[in-house]
Amino acid sequence: MMRAISAAVVTAVLLVPTAASAQENYPPPGDPGQGPKGGQGKAQKFRVCKQGCRYRTIAAALKQADGADTIRVGRGTYREGLQVVGKRYDGLKLIGNSSKPGRVVLNGKKLKRGAAQNAVLVNGADDVTIRGFHARNYKANCFFVTNADGYTLDRLVAERCGVYGVYAFNSKGGRMTNSEAYYNNDAGFYIGQTPPQGAKKKRSLVKNVTAWGNVLGFSGTNMKYVTITKSRWYNNGTGIVPNALDSEKFAPPEFNVIANNDIFWNNFNFYYGAPFEIPGDAAAGFAGYPIGVGILLFGSQDTTVENNRIYGHYLGGFAAIPQLQLQIEHGDDPKLLEASVLRNNVVRGNQFGREGSDRNARDMAYNGSGTGNCFADNVTFSPNVPSSGSTLAPCPGPAQNTVDDAVLGEILPWATEGKPNQPATFEKYWIKNPHSTVPGVQPLERFDSN
Amino acid sequence: MDRRSFLAAGGGLGLICTLNGERVVINSAADLDRLDARAAAVPRPASAAEPVDSAQFAAPEPAPGGTRREYWLAARSVMWDPAPTGRDEWMKQRLPRRRSFRAFVYQQFSAGFATPLGRPRMPGPTLYAEVGDLIVVHFRNAERKLRQAVTVHAHGVRYNPEYDGAYLGDFTRAGGFVGPEEEFTYVWEATPDSVGVWPYHDHGPSHTLNTMRGLFGAIVVRERGAPVPDVEHVLFMHSLPPQVTRIPRLLHCINGRTAAGNTPTMRARVGQRVAIHVIGGDGNFHTFHIHGHRWRDASGAFVDCPTLGPNETITAAFVEDNPGRWLYHCHVFSHQDAGMAGWYVVDQ
């Protein structure tokens, strides 16, 4: 989740939301349950299209369908906000055009009230498949799954939604695959508040997706057991940000893997202008996450970052800092205090700077707090923070990492000194190196200049 | 009936399994489907009442000087051809065309199951450790067709009941029933008495059938700092009966393949230190013979055809001194003639 960082004093850090929170529109968290119950009867196929079908709206087909069924939606633009709510829909398949999602559009423009919130909301229905749609212009999210044990969000395009593009909350065992998210007001892809699952887990997979032009490419507030792989994250404000927050249950983010991704050019200063509502200023003067970072672990445990290609960032390729807000505001809460600490994170085998042709301003930044954090086999072409590399312990990680207090002093201002009404403040610590060529992609630093 | 089919028929009796309180005899494809359906319907065990069954056991840590050796293993079914070349090079004959069947195997992945590290295969990946290490196996039941709970159960290493990986009826712990799409992390200790080569295999509700289908692999534990052989192989000697494969003949296999040219062709050079670990992977007794070679057994005696029983291991370790093409095989003739043989090629 996009949050803000304040610098009331040099070392004090406060965080409050900047994005217009849509949480009040969301259903309350519930138990994702034990898996699908299956359809209620014999599987049926429903056909929706603009002409010549029994159903002309998807909502009308949904009213008749249950979990054994498949709803196929024909070409066209549908101005609907769909709700797939309850166990009745366990196993439902909602299919647009798998090869050309742009032919089946869900458009939230001019919709009112609840229908305007999400293109598709799945709540409390397990193993629902949503495939082959392009959603745009919804006030909250494009595609949103909550309280689900298993979900498939495949071949989707999420554009210009008010909070998240493709979003799963309080759910487990899902797949976000073969999809694209751009120009969303917060994260293009977001997995939040993964419930603890005891000894046996159901992992979620984010694979072969693309996020560009969003405030964040991927956000993972308190997410667990998620693998993000073989995807592209570029031209966002920040690339990938697992984070521990008290605004959702089950902190910290843990047991996640970020592997084999292309993460580049996340320097989009949306405060100069964006095709979405720009995250606003808050009461005491706030900034968002630092613009110009590839991967930022803002509190994480047992997370592996490996074999990624990370280049062309004006602040840094990779950064890890403890969640200081939890330490400052919840020092008397042992659970949240523990959730703030970086533990057992492994950063290995990453290729920074594209063999020197597209260098990051800094490759790796870490203040050395926490335990068991380690770095191995990373290829770098730019300085690290600290430049001595004294905090970058080899693997396996030590029982206690070695802190360098100067690091926070150097990297906290990346976030704390930015002011939304003065976009240039976000670029104060930028070091711009020349970019290499990426076929089909141009750097996006200011929307108004593109 | 040719000679091989005649000999193989001796092993073609019905496969008997007991599953969730029911005795099942598998004589046909329909029986196999019924067993799979029953396995998929085995309910998740309830918590047992005895204190010993509800006691909690903490995950161990590596011994001083030891490390965590992490593996990511998924179980999934694949269509498997026991003889990809279609030929028996030793007997110079073509093998019948109908060979592929649905096997159930382990596959190794990178962290988070992000990328496969090799193909799904029989046996599964070999897990290596030294004394003092922890072997940490992140296991995922990735099977979507058979929809059964499966596990990883290890021999030789030390573990507490949380990491036994065995279905125990009402006394089953989490790691003994890993359902479809679920993950469980096993933590095993390589203690001083773990030195050796050991099998691991499924021990879920239908483990007899699923282990026969291919859910098995090996663990190699060495003394800390012990030299690694120049050439090291793991061979499982096992059978694939018709009741498991739906192929109308019994196949005797090494590592899921049958007949020389399909079974592993091992290679070494003169002067290299060679270790061949052989594990009995079915309900039969086998013997392991390499032409032209001898080695010492555990008692120090020279052998060239030791016997191994179900899930037993023997290691043939020697310094290579005899170049040429050699045959290795089980010396139980019915097994050898049904495909349990392969090549060992030694270069100068």
Interface residues (C-beta under 8 A of the other chain):
Chain A: G150 G173 G198 A199 K200 K201 K202 R203 L205 Y225 T227 T229 K230 N256 V257 A259 N260 T304 E306 N307 V346 P396
Chain B: T67 R68 S110 A111 G112 F113 A114 T115 R140 E162 R173 A174 G175 V178 G179 E181 E182 E183 F184
